[in-house]
């Protein structure tokens, strides 16, 4: 993120005519490609570019809902199948997703 702040600082100075660097020199100083610097310049002029990504702090759309998580936990508690068998039975989520839910709820014993 440090490089991005530096790039935005340079672009802000360049657009205010306070900086005597070319866009290629800005690209070399920040480590970005010159085409990317020009693209960022256009976005900076058009939108003002915030420093953080717009999806920061939002829950992913593919995240498992608390209701489905409870359903998985209840089904697994009632079954006597292994995790792999349970994943094949459930067949809506991946092995890692179900494993993480069960681990979160303390239903998986740690191996020694």
ABEGO torsion letter per residue (X at the ends): XAAAAAAAAAAAAAAAGABABBAAAAAAAAGBBAAAAAAAAAAAAAAGEBABBAABGBBBAABBBAAAAAAAAAAAAABABBAAAAAAAAGABBAAAAAAAAAAAGABBBBX
